[in-house]
Structure formats: structure tokens, C-alpha cells
């Protein structure tokens, strides 16, 4: 299974094996990772599962869809993505996602 590392704002990290096909958000929620609120449960309707994606991983992700772009419209920077919209694949093995200090 691919390993995804979730980094908290204070720099602490949790490396998890996340099943291919699951979302990065589901991996976090199912494993009790703090900071990913996921109020809508992954429906791309709340933007409370934001993560910061490093430049080295952005090209490995599909472009954000229209709904995700709309949810992130007022968020600064182009490095934020909704973790509910990132499907874990073998190519993402080793990816680090940084959890912002707040989802609101």
C-alpha cells in the first residue's frame, strides 16, 4: 500500500499506509489524524479537509475539478488541495501533505 505522510503545523508527522483508491482525507479520518475536519464526509462541499501539497507532488495529481476550484477560490496560494479529492495511487507513495493550522 502507498504511504502518505501527514504533517501537522508543528512539524510532527504520521506516516500511514493508505489503500489505493481511497482519498487522502479518508486515510486521515480513518486513522484519527487531527486537523482534517472533513465536515461533509468527502462530498467536496465544505473545504474543511485542505492540505498543502509540495511542488514536487503537484504534477503527479490530476488538475482540480470545477467543484474543488470553487471551494478553494478564496484560499491564498496554489498549493492547497482538498484531500477528499486526492485519490491515493501507487504513484503517490511517499507523498507528504501538510495540514494547515486551521480549516476555516
PAVO-609570 format. One record per residue (C-alpha): x, y, z; residue in one letter. Coordinates in steps of 0.25 Angstrom, whole numbers. Layout:
N
<rec X="X" Y="Y" Z="Z" res="a"/>
...
***
This chain:
104
<rec X="0" Y="0" Z="0" res="x"/>
<rec X="5" Y="14" Z="-3" res="x"/>
<rec X="10" Y="22" Z="9" res="x"/>
<rec X="5" Y="36" Z="11" res="x"/>
<rec X="11" Y="45" Z="22" res="x"/>
<rec X="2" Y="55" Z="29" res="x"/>
<rec X="10" Y="67" Z="35" res="x"/>
<rec X="4" Y="75" Z="46" res="x"/>
<rec X="6" Y="90" Z="47" res="x"/>
<rec X="16" Y="88" Z="58" res="x"/>
<rec X="24" Y="79" Z="49" res="x"/>
<rec X="20" Y="65" Z="55" res="x"/>
<rec X="18" Y="55" Z="45" res="x"/>
<rec X="9" Y="42" Z="44" res="x"/>
<rec X="13" Y="32" Z="32" res="x"/>
<rec X="1" Y="23" Z="29" res="x"/>
<rec X="-1" Y="13" Z="18" res="x"/>
<rec X="-14" Y="17" Z="11" res="x"/>
<rec X="-21" Y="7" Z="2" res="x"/>
<rec X="-21" Y="11" Z="-13" res="x"/>
<rec X="-34" Y="16" Z="-18" res="x"/>
<rec X="-37" Y="23" Z="-4" res="x"/>
<rec X="-36" Y="38" Z="-3" res="x"/>
<rec X="-24" Y="45" Z="5" res="x"/>
<rec X="-36" Y="50" Z="14" res="x"/>
<rec X="-41" Y="36" Z="17" res="x"/>
<rec X="-28" Y="31" Z="21" res="x"/>
<rec X="-26" Y="43" Z="31" res="x"/>
<rec X="-40" Y="42" Z="37" res="x"/>
<rec X="-40" Y="27" Z="38" res="x"/>
<rec X="-27" Y="28" Z="45" res="x"/>
<rec X="-30" Y="39" Z="55" res="x"/>
<rec X="-21" Y="50" Z="49" res="x"/>
<rec X="-24" Y="63" Z="55" res="x"/>
<rec X="-27" Y="75" Z="47" res="x"/>
<rec X="-34" Y="69" Z="35" res="x"/>
<rec X="-49" Y="72" Z="39" res="x"/>
<rec X="-56" Y="67" Z="27" res="x"/>
<rec X="-69" Y="72" Z="31" res="x"/>
<rec X="-76" Y="68" Z="18" res="x"/>
<rec X="-70" Y="54" Z="19" res="x"/>
<rec X="-63" Y="55" Z="5" res="x"/>
<rec X="-74" Y="61" Z="-3" res="x"/>
<rec X="-66" Y="73" Z="-8" res="x"/>
<rec X="-76" Y="83" Z="-1" res="x"/>
<rec X="-68" Y="89" Z="11" res="x"/>
<rec X="-53" Y="91" Z="9" res="x"/>
<rec X="-50" Y="86" Z="23" res="x"/>
<rec X="-40" Y="76" Z="18" res="x"/>
<rec X="-30" Y="85" Z="12" res="x"/>
<rec X="-16" Y="81" Z="11" res="x"/>
<rec X="-3" Y="87" Z="5" res="x"/>
<rec X="4" Y="80" Z="-6" res="x"/>
<rec X="18" Y="82" Z="-8" res="x"/>
<rec X="23" Y="86" Z="-22" res="x"/>
<rec X="29" Y="72" Z="-24" res="x"/>
<rec X="16" Y="65" Z="-24" res="x"/>
<rec X="7" Y="75" Z="-31" res="x"/>
<rec X="10" Y="70" Z="-45" res="x"/>
<rec X="6" Y="56" Z="-40" res="x"/>
<rec X="-8" Y="60" Z="-36" res="x"/>
<rec X="-19" Y="62" Z="-46" res="x"/>
<rec X="-24" Y="76" Z="-48" res="x"/>
<rec X="-34" Y="80" Z="-38" res="x"/>
<rec X="-49" Y="79" Z="-43" res="x"/>
<rec X="-58" Y="91" Z="-44" res="x"/>
<rec X="-65" Y="88" Z="-31" res="x"/>
<rec X="-51" Y="87" Z="-24" res="x"/>
<rec X="-47" Y="100" Z="-30" res="x"/>
<rec X="-59" Y="107" Z="-26" res="x"/>
<rec X="-57" Y="102" Z="-11" res="x"/>
<rec X="-43" Y="108" Z="-11" res="x"/>
<rec X="-46" Y="121" Z="-19" res="x"/>
<rec X="-44" Y="129" Z="-6" res="x"/>
<rec X="-31" Y="122" Z="-1" res="x"/>
<rec X="-18" Y="128" Z="-3" res="x"/>
<rec X="-7" Y="121" Z="-11" res="x"/>
<rec X="-8" Y="110" Z="-22" res="x"/>
<rec X="-2" Y="99" Z="-13" res="x"/>
<rec X="-15" Y="96" Z="-6" res="x"/>
<rec X="-24" Y="84" Z="-10" res="x"/>
<rec X="-36" Y="77" Z="-3" res="x"/>
<rec X="-31" Y="64" Z="2" res="x"/>
<rec X="-45" Y="58" Z="-1" res="x"/>
<rec X="-42" Y="60" Z="-16" res="x"/>
<rec X="-28" Y="53" Z="-16" res="x"/>
<rec X="-29" Y="38" Z="-19" res="x"/>
<rec X="-17" Y="30" Z="-14" res="x"/>
<rec X="-10" Y="23" Z="-25" res="x"/>
<rec X="3" Y="15" Z="-25" res="x"/>
<rec X="10" Y="28" Z="-31" res="x"/>
<rec X="7" Y="36" Z="-19" res="x"/>
<rec X="15" Y="26" Z="-10" res="x"/>
<rec X="23" Y="35" Z="-1" res="x"/>
<rec X="15" Y="48" Z="-2" res="x"/>
<rec X="15" Y="58" Z="9" res="x"/>
<rec X="3" Y="66" Z="11" res="x"/>
<rec X="4" Y="78" Z="21" res="x"/>
<rec X="-9" Y="81" Z="29" res="x"/>
<rec X="-11" Y="96" Z="31" res="x"/>
<rec X="-13" Y="102" Z="45" res="x"/>
<rec X="-28" Y="104" Z="42" res="x"/>
<rec X="-38" Y="99" Z="32" res="x"/>
<rec X="-47" Y="111" Z="34" res="x"/>
***
